[in-house]
Amino acid sequence: MTLTIYSHIREKLSHGEKTLALLIDPDKCRDINLKKQTLLINKYRPGLILVGGSLTTLPVEPVVEYLKQNTDIPVVLYPGHPSQLSFKADALLFLSMISGRNPELLIGAHVVAAPAIRQHRIETIPTGYMLIDGGSPTSVEYISQTRPIPASKNDIAVATALAGEMLGLKMIYMDAGSGARNEIPASMVRSVKEQIEIPLMIGGGINTPEKLRTTFSAGADIVVIGNALEKEPEMLKNFTDITAQS
């Protein structure tokens, strides 16, 4: 029996294995850049490929299609809007922004997308998205029109993650945003991980191998890397080596 993407994530978690997820922005990674990135993906083999972003102006479909044709790494949609769908992907992070109070990002966009998702039977992973202050304004903060959780407020982060789990969400994604000045503090990652029983994904501001190692050590099950590898693609080797050692 073929495992779903979520079952695969849970199985790795049960064995204490960590996962590196590579985030590809369709606006920045196309044509020759996408080909180069795919060669590195096949060489160093991260655990997941995420496609999407908070502000994506170009269609995600060509990127997803190319990745599906040229690598066997699972491709998961990370949509910032219902228009960012491709039913050729292996799964979809069905993101609910539980750190904010924007109704469109809590349920509104989901209502728009749900019929098409059901029709095409793509696997959905209900995910509680939590924006954490990374020390500088980010695109996701502006686009979502929400304030991030302060990086010093571990108690608010824990309560928010617990609420998401109790609502039936299957994963928590804490994100400092693309290009964040600071990564999410290890103390916050650790505090949340100690309280929830579902997988914990962390992203934003993790632009060095040391920060990746610290985030995994704090309890992250999945770490998302994007902006750092847009600038230095070959760093993927360092990140996959650390993931294997964690």
Secondary structure, DSSP 8 states (H G I E B T S, - for coil): ----HHHHHHHHHHTT--EEEEEE-TTTS-HHHHHHHHHHHHHH--SEEEEEESS--S-SHHHHHHHHHH--S-EEEEESSTTS--TTSSEEEEEEETTS--HIIIIIHHHHHHHHHHHHT-EEEEEEEEEB--SS--HHHHHHT---B-TT-HHHHHHHHHHHHHTT-SEEEEE--TT-SS---HHHHHHHHHH--S-EEEESS--SHHHHHHHHHHT-SEEEE-HHHHH-GGGHHHHHHHHHH-
